[in-house]
Amino acid sequence: MTVAAYEARMYQRLGLQPDAGRPAFEAAQSAHLAATVAQARALSPFYRRRADWPDAPFTGIADLPRLPFTTPDDLTRADPPLVAVSGGDVARIVTLPTSGTSGPPKRVQFAAEDLEATADYFHHGMAVFTSPGDRVAIAFAADRPASIGDGLAVALRRLGAIPLQIATAHDPQSLVVALRREAANIVAGPPVSLLAAARSSAADDGPPIRLKAVLVSSDHAAPSLKRAIAAAWHCEVYEHWGMTETGYGGAVDCAAHAGLHLREADLFVEVIDPATGEPLPPGREGEIVFTTLQPRATPLIRYRTGDRGCLVEGDCSCGSRLRRLAGLSGRIGDAAIVGDIRLTQAAIDDAVFAVDGVTDLDATLIAGSPATLSLRIAAPPRYRIPVLGVAVRSAVAAVPQWAPAVAAGSLRVVVTLADASLLQRTAKRRLRHEEDPCANSG
């Protein structure tokens, strides 16, 4: 199967023939969008009671910028609830911890139809690089029905591939053992976990692992990280963007690697200026916002994801007419300013993962004069030697935007090596900010 089949499924889900053309596709999207808004206003207590809802009738895509945003805080409070179906129609509730707070978690409800739509999307998305008979290792949690790992397994069976629900992605050595034992030729999992497995397998003197394809998803994947996986496993690396709120699936890469093809039958995606909320044109980077287009237990209208990216329009070189997401570079608001330079987790990732042997990192910026970028680096035992720390510091100091500050001493880079190939954490990696503990002493 190809991207053409993936795109054809998008047309079919909007009630169109695959050759209907882009104008017909966008008209169908607009009609589905109007139906979603009507459903939410009629059945969701949250949307029905919104005091900031405009009085003018909503007719479709052109009216979307008039509508208020929905935020993660709205999901967290759930007062009034966003759900638009009765409790008996909820097939699964997913609880998401709220990063950086001790408050209540977000909860997203799914009806059986929502879970089927996810399995259908996984089926056609994986088919972009998966064929019948492929042995696909799934390094996502699969301990519950309708979890990401379980949904992928269902989709792969429909495709005629063989799902292999293998060892946890939090143990790269076990993952390597499982890949060799199961003779997988494709693996899907979190990017840093797969990098740790790839570089661990290259350093353990065991049989080489050679894969056809790797899918990275669930966290930002730096370009250098994807190149490192490709080099270690001699494979094509594909990227996926999505989150629980999108119904897991959102956009998937193709062999052209010119942007991720959006799940346009189920989501209408905008990119906005994070400060003003104004929609941005294609090619301009900002915050990714989406609206659900099909009936859902939890409809979401103009949901602010906090993810940074841009839209790409026009035909892809693979032939697809679907809009694409590009410029995925981490989270809005994660930047730290030191003098006249800007530090982000995404940029640090790209510099550090380019260093051979690095498998994971934590970054903390400590305010002060000078400011200190503290990096904790994980690596396989073979690489866990002082020269790795020197190489990491040199890689950061060589970034053109940061080099003058490092050379002038206004930004110190301190590297420590962790006794691990993968660092333990409970949330996605973010650039942490700390005050200088000595600033107020004395």
MARKOLNU-290356 format. One record per residue: x, y, z of N, C-alpha, C, O in turn. Coordinates in steps of 0.1 Angstrom, whole numbers, plus 5000, padded with zeros to 4 digits. Each point is the difference from the previous one (the first is absolute). Last residue first. Example, Ala and Ser with C-alpha at 12.3 -4.5 7.8 and 13.67 -1.06 7.14 Angstrom:
BEGIN
512849785071500950115000499250115008500550115001
499849324998499150125000500950125000501050005007
***
This chain:
BEGIN
525053465511501050095005499450135006500850085004
496749644956500749965012501050115004500350104993
496649864968499550075012500849975013499650045011
501549764946499750144996499650085013500350125001
500949404992500950085008499650154998500650095006
497149544972499949985015500850105008499850025012
497950064939501349975005499949995016499750105006
496049774964500850125005501349965005500249895004
497049844957500250015014500750135003500750064992
496449634968500650135003500250005015499149975008
500449644949499650055013500850135003501150034995
497249694960501150085005499650065013499150085001
498749464983499950144998501250075006500649955009
497149534977501150085003499850144997499550044990
496549635025500850034989501250095004499950085009
498349635030499350084991501050034988501149955000
500149795038498549975000499350094990498849984998
506549785006499250125002498549974999499749894995
505949905003498749985005499250145001500650095005
503549764959499750075013498549985004499249994991
504549704980498850074999499650065013500149935010
503949834985499850034986498750074997499850064989
503649965057498849944993500150024985500750094995
501650145045500349855000498849934994499449915007
502250614982499249925008500349854999500549964989
502350535004499749874994499249925010500449985012
500450584980500249895009499549874993499050014993
502450544995499549874996500449905010501149995005
498350584985500549905009499449874997498849994999
502050544980499549874997500649895009501249984999
498050605000500849885003499249884997498849995001
501050554984499249875001501049895003500949974991
500850465005498650045006499149885000498950015006
505850024976499849965014498750045006499849985012
502150064942500250115008499849975015500350085009
499249584958501350054999500350125009501150025006
494549804991500949915006501450055000500749995010
496250264967499750015015500949905007500550035011
499649984941500650125006499950015015500950045007
497149584970501550005000500550135006500949995009
494449884980500550005014501550025001500450035011
497249954947499350105008500550015014499850105006
502049574963500450144996499350105009500650105004
501049425012498750054994500250154997500350075009
503049665014500250024986498750054993500150044988
500349845059500850124998500150034985500350114996
497749495017499150115004500750134997499450094995
503149524997498850004991499150125003499650074991
504049845038500550054988498950024990499950104992
499249685048500250145003500550074987499550114997
500049435001498750065002500250155002499350084993
504649665005499450004987498650075001499750084991
502649845049500750104992499450024987499850114995
498649545032499650135005500650114992499450114998
501949464992498750024995499550145005499450084992
504849745022500050074987498650024994499950104992
500849675051500150145000500050074986499550114999
497949425005501450045004500150154999499250074993
497449554994499850085012501450035006500449955010
498349774950500250154997500150085013500350124999
498949405002501250024992500450154998501150044999
494849825024501249995008501350034992500950075004
494650164978500349865003501450005007500850094999
496450355008500749934989500249865004500049965012
497850575005500049855001500749944988499950064989
500250455038500049924988500049855003500749965009
498150585010500349865005499849914988499050004994
502050565012499649884992500449875006501149985004
498350595005500449885006499449884992498849994999
502450564995499249894994500649875005501149964996
499150575024500649864998499049914994498949985005
502450595000499049905000500749864997501050004994
502050395029499349964988498949915002499949935011
499150295014501050074992501449935002500750045010
493849794992501150055008500950084990499750014989
496349565011500250154999501150045008500349955011
498949574967500150065013500350154998501150034995
496749534976500750134999499950075013498950025006
500949444975499550105010500850134998501350004999
497649484976500650134999499450095011498850015001
502049434984499250095007500850145000501250005001
499049514967500550125007498950075007498850004997
503049514972499050085007500650125007501250005002
501449714970498749934999498850075006498949984997
506650074981498950065009498749934997499649994989
504349914984500049945013498950055010499649935009
502450374951500049855000500049955014500950035008
497150454978501349945005499849855001499149955007
497350334980501049994989501349945005500849954992
495750185038499849864994500849984988500249884995
499950555026500649895008499849864995500949925000
497350484977501550015002500649885007501049954996
494350094999500649984987501550015001500749924993
496750155046499949864995500849994987500849904999
498750535018501049935008500049854995501149944998
495650334983501450034995501149935007501049964995
494549995021500249944986501350034994500649914995
498250285047500349855001500249944987500949924998
500250605007498849915000500549865002501149964996
500950595006500249865002498649935001499150045007
503250464975498849925003500449855001500549954991
502250575013499949874994498749935006499650035011
502450415001499350014988499949864993499850004987
500650025064500550114993499250014987498850035000
499749585016501250045007500750114992500649974990
494349755014500850114994501250035009499850035012
496749534977500750085010500950104993500749964991
494649714995501350074997500550075012499250055009
496649704983501149935007501350074998501049945005
494450174977500450055013501149935007500250025012
497249714952499950145001500450045014499649945010
502349604970498950065006500150165000501050055000
501349594963499850005014498850095005499150014992
502249944961501250035008499850025015500450095006
497849804940499649955013501350025009500949924999
498250194952500650085010499649965014500050095009
496549774955501550005000500550095011499250065007
496049674970500650075012501550004998500649894997
495350084963501149945008500450095012499850125000
495849764961500950105007500949935009499749895005
498549864951499650035014501050115006501150004996
499049774960499450135001499750045014499650125002
504149514974498950035009499650144999500850094999
503149694979498750014993498850045008498950024994
506049965017499449864999498750004993499549894997
502750525011500749934989499649855000500249934990
496350445028501349945005500649934988499349964991
497150455006500349864998501449975005500950074998
496450345025500549964986500449865000500149935010
500350365036498949974990500649974987501250034997
500249995059500550004986498849964991499449905002
501450315052499249924990500750024986500650104997
501749905055499450094990499349914990500249884999
501550125057500249954987499450104990499650115003
500649745055500550104990500249934986500549894999
496250015048501149964991500350104989499150084996
497349945037501350045006501149964992501250035003
493849934990500849885003501350045008500549925007
494350274985501350055000501049895005499949965012
495050044963500849955012501450044999500749974990
494850104985501150095001500849975012500350095008
495949634996499950114990501150105003500150065011
498149405000501050105004500050114988500249964989
496649595033500450094989500950115005499950045012
498949465006500650135005500350094988501150004995
496849604995499550015014500550135006499350065008
500049944940500949945010499450015013499250095003
500149984938499449995014500949935010500649904996
502050354965499049895001499350005013500650055010
502950264980499050014989499049894999499050014993
504550305044499549874996498950014989499250095001
504950265009498649985003499649874995500449964988
504650325027499249914992498550005005499750035011
505650234990498750005005499249914991500150004988
505450175022499049914993498749995008500049975012
503850444986499449905008499049924992499250054993
504850184981499350055011499449885008500649894999
502250294952500149915011499250065012500150125002
499449924942500350085012499949915012499049935002
499949914954501550035001500450085012501250015003
493750024980500949894998501550055000500350104994
496650235032499949944987501049884999500849985009
496650195037501250024992499949934987499449904999
496950305042500549894991501150054991500150114996
499050095054499650024986500549884991501149965002
499650135047498949914996499650014986499149934995
504550305033498850074996498949914997498850045001
505549785013499750125008498750074997499350045010
502449574966499749965014499750125009499449995010
499649944937500950085008499849975014498950035005
499549594962499750145004501250065006500949935005
497149644961501250055008499750155003499750084991
496949474998500450134998501450025007500349925008
496249644974501250065007500250144996500050034988
496149565015500350124992501150075008499750045012
498749414987500550125006500150124991500549984988
497949584998499650005014500450135008499450035010
501749874943498649965001499450015014498850015002
505950074987499150114996498549975000499250095000
505749785018498849925001498850094997499250035009
505950084973499050015010498949904999499649964989
505850034997498750004994498950005010499949905008
505350294996499149895004498650024995499450105002
505650074977498850045008499249885003500049904992
503650044980499850154998498850055007499350094996
502949454995500450075012499950154998501050075004
498149534966500650124996500550095012500950084998
496849505007501449984996500650134995501350004999
494850055036500149924988501549994996500850065007
496150055042501050034990499949914988499349905000
496650265034501049904998500950044989499650064990
496450125049500650034987501249904999500749975010
495849985024499950144996500550034986499450054992
498849555051500550034987499950154996499050065004
499449815040501349944997500650044987501150054999
494950155017499749864997501249924997500049914992
500250545021499749994986499449864997499749974988
501850145056498950084997499650004985498850024996
505049755021498849935004498850094996499049944995
505150134974499850005015498749945004499249974991
504750124964498749975005500050015015501150015006
502349934947499650105010498649975004499149974992
505449764984498650015002499750115010500750015010
503649794954499550075012498550015000499450014990
504949664988498850084998499550065013500349945011
504449824964499350045013498950104996500150104994
503049484982499350124998499350045013499449915006
505249784994498650004997499550144997500750105002
503449685020500049994985498649994995499649924992
502250135054499149894997499949994984499249914996
503550435026500249885008499349884995500549895000
498950544979501349954998500349875007500749914995
495150315010500249954987501449944997500149904994
499050325047499349874999500249944987500249884998
501650555007500749905008499449865000500649904999
497250484981501149964992500849895007500549904994
496050305029499549914989501149954991500049894996
501150425038499549875006499649904989500349895000
500850564989501249925002499649865006500749904998
495850424994500649944988501249925002500149894994
496350135046501050094994500549944987500149884999
495250055027501149924995500950104992499750044989
496249975052500750074990501249914995500749945009
495249795010500850115006500850064988500049944989
496849715004499650035014500950115006499750045011
501849634946498850085004500050025015500749935007
502149824946500150075013498850095003499650074991
501949484976499050105003500350065014499949935009
503049774951499850035014499050125000500150094993
501749494970499450135003499950015015499949905007
502449744972499550064988499650155003500250094992
503849645036498550014998499750074987500850074994
503349665035499750074988498550004997499449904998
504749995042498550014998499850094987500550115000
503949565018499550134996498549994998499449904995
503349805041499650004985499450134996499250065008
503950005034499149904996499650004985500650084993
502250235035500749894993499149884997500549894997
498550565023500149885009500649884994500149895006
498750584976501250005009500249875008501049995008
495350124962501250024992501349995008501149984995
494649995025500249884992501350024991500749904998
497950465029500449895008500349884992501049935003
497350444976501450025003500549905009501249965000
494250024988500849994988501550025003500849924995
496050125040500149864996500949994988500849914999
498350525016500749935010500249854996501149955002
496150324972501450044998500949925010501149954996
494350005008500549924989501550044997500849924995
497050315040500149865003500649924988500849915002
498150544992501249985008500349865004501149955000
494950154974501250034993501349985008500949934996
494549785010500450145003501450024995500849915000
496649714973500250045014500450145002500150084991
499549474971499350125003500150035015499849915008
502649764950499850035014499350135001500450104993
501049474969499550145003499850015015499649905006
502049704977500550084990499550145000500450084992
500649475044499150114996500750074988501250015000
499849575029500350034986499150104994499549994988
500949835058498849994992500250034985499049994992
504650025040499349875002498849994991499849894994
502750525007500849894994499249875001500049924990
498050455030500150024986500849894993499649964989
500250045058498749964994500050024985499549924993
504350225033499849865000498849954993500049904992
500550565013501049954991499949854999500049944989
497550285044499450024987500949954989499649944990
501950045054499049904998499350024986499749904993
503550425020500749874998498949894997500249924992
498350535018500549984987500749874998500049944989
496150245043501249915002500649974986499649904994
496450355011500850065010501249925003500850045009
495649844961501050094994500950075010501050064996
496749445010499850145002501050084993501249975000
497949554979500450065013499850155000500050074990
497049714973501349965006500350075013499150075006
497149784955500050085011501149965010499949905007
499050054939500849945011500050095012500850105000
496249794951500450095011500749925010499749895004
499650054942500149925012500450105011501250045001
495950044950501350005006499949925014499049975004
497350144966500749884997501449995005500849914996
495750435010500950034989500649874995500649994989
496750025049499150034989500950024987499549964989
502749985052499449884996499150024988499949924991
502050465028501049924993499549864995500349964989
497150335039500150064987501049914991499749984988
499749915058498749984992500250044986499649934991
503950175038500049864997498749974992500149924991
500550525024500949974989499949854997500049964988
497650185049499450054988500849974988499549974989
502249925053498949914997499450054987499749914991
503650375027500649874996498949904995500249944990
498350475029500750024987500649874995499849974988
496049965041501250085003500750024986499649944990
496449785017499950134994501150105004499950124998
499849485035499350014987499850144995499850095008
504449805023498650025001499349994987500650044990
504249925017499449925011498550015002499449935007
504450244962498949934995499349925010499449894998
504650534991499249935010498849934993499350064992
504950024977499150095008499249915009499949884998
503349994967500650035012499250115008500650085007
499049524952499350115006500650035014499849925009
501749824942500150005014499450135005500250114995
499049584960500150145005500049995015499149965007
501549754945500049975014500350135007501150065000
496749814949501050075008499849975015498949985005
498049874960501149915004501150075008500849935006
496150374963499649875006501349915002500949994992
500350525008499449914991499549875007500449975011
501150604999499949865005499249914989499050054995
501850445005501349944999500049855005501049945002
495050334993500850084992501449944998500750014990
495849825039500149944987500950094990500349954990
498450195055501149905000500249944986501249964996
495150335009501350075002501249915000501050034994
494649795002500450074988501350085002500750014990
497649765048500149904989500550074987501049954994
498050325044501249925001500249914989501149984995
494850245006501150094997501349935001500950014991
495449755023499950024985501250094996500649984989
498749965057500649884994500050014984501049954994
497050405029501450005003500649884994501150014993
494350035005500650094991501550015002500750024990
496849715039500149944987500650104990500749954991
498550205052501149915000500149934987501149974995
495450335011501250075000501249904999501050034993
494649805011500350054987501350084999500649994990
497949855052500449894992500450054986500949954994
499550435041498949904997500649894992501150014994
501550335042499949944986498849915000499849925008
502550515025499249894998499949964985500050084991
503750185044499450004986499149874999500549895002
502150445039499349884996499350024987499350094997
504950145037499150014989499349874998500749895002
501150235047500549974987498950034990498850035003
502250245044499349894995500449974986500450094993
503250175036498650014998499449874995500749904997
503950265011499549905009498549994999499449945009
504550224952499150045011499649885008500349884997
502650104964500450125007499150055011500350105006
497649604955501550025002500250135009499450104997
496449565003500350134996501450045003500350015012
497449494977500550095010500350134994500450014989
495849654995501350054996500550095011499350105004
496849494983500550105010501450044997500949924998
494749844975501450015001500450125009499550114998
496049544991500550135005501550005002500549915006
495449804964501350005006500350155005499650094993
496249774988500649875000501450005007500449905005
494650384995501550025001500649865002499749925009
495550164990500650004986501550025001500749994989
496550035050499949864994500649994987500349894995
499350535027501049925006500049864994501149944999
497150454969499749955013501149905006500849954992
500550454974499249884999499749965015500650055009
502350314978498750034992499249874999499150004992
505250265040499449884994498750024994499250085006
503550235021500050024986499349884993499650024988
499550205064500749904992499950034985499050054995
500850365040499249884997500849914991501050044994
501650005027498950065007499550124993500550115003
503649614991498849924997498850055007499249925004
505950174998498950045009498849924998499349955010
504349974962500449975013498950045010499649925009
500050194945499949855002500349975015499449905005
501250544983498649974999499749855002499149965007
505350204990499450035013498549975000499549965010
503050014949500249885010499450025013499649915007
498150384955501449985005500149875008499049955004
498050334954499949915011501449975005500949984991
497150484982500849885001499649915011499350045010
497350294961501050005010500849875001499649894994
498250324960499749925011501050015011501250014997
499050204959499150075009499749925013499650065010
503049774952500850095008499150095010500550065009
497449624959500749945011500850105008500049995013
497250054945499650065013500849965012499850055011
500849784944500350145000499650075013500650115003
498649424990501450035002500250155001500850055008
494149844999501149924995501450055002500150095009
495450085006499749934987501149914995499849924991
497750355055501249954995499749914988499149925000
498350545023500049854996501349964995500750084994
499050335041499749974986500149854997500749935006
500350265038498649984997499749974985499049934998
505549935033499450114992498649974997499649894999
503049965046499749954987499350114992499250075005
502449925043500750084989499749954986500850034991
497449775050499550134999500750084989499550114996
499549355011501050104998499550144998499250024991
498549535015499950115010501150114998500150095008
499449514964498750065001500050125009499250094997
504749644999499850094989498650075000499950114995
501249595040501050104999499750104989500050125002
497349495004499750115009501050114999499650125002
499049564957501150025010499750115010499850114995
497249774968500249895009501050015010500049935010
498750414955498849935004500249905012499149995008
504550254970499150105006498849945006499450055009
503649674967500650055013499150105007499849995012
498949864945500049895010500550045013499449985010
501050324954498649995004499849895011499350025009
505050044972499750115008498549995005499750035012
501749654957500749985013499750115010499749985011
498750054944499349905008500649985014499349985009
502950314961498750065004499249905008499450045010
504549804970500350095011498850075006499850015012
499849724950500249915012500450095012499649985011
500050234947498749955004500149925013499250015009
504750154971499350115005498649955006499550055010
503249644967500650035013499250115007499650005012
499349904944499549905009500650025014499349985010
502250304956498650035002499449905010499250035009
505249914977499950115009498650045003499750045011
501149624957500549965013499850115010499549975011
499650134944499049925006500349955014499249995009
504250244967498950095003498849925007499450055010
504449704973500250075013498950105003499650015012
499649534960500750124998500050085013499249985009
499049564977499150115001500750144998499450104996
502049405004500350104989499250125001499950074990
499549575041501450045001500450104990500950085002
494049905016500849914992501550055000500250135001
496449985040500450044987500749884993500649915006
497950165042498949974991500250034985499150024993
503950015047499250124998498949984990499350094996
503849575013499450035013499250135000499250025009
503249844952498949915003499350035013498850005001
505150244987498950034991498849925003498950055002
505149835020499550135005498850054992499050055006
503249574979499249975012499550135006498950005005
504150034959498749954996499049975011498850035000
505750085009499250124996498749954996499050075003
503949595007499850085012499150124997499050025007
502649734957498949935007499650075013498950005003
504850184973498750014992498949935007498950055000
505549905017499350135005498750024992499150065005
502249444994500750124998499350125007498949985005
501549424994499250125000500950125000501150005004
***
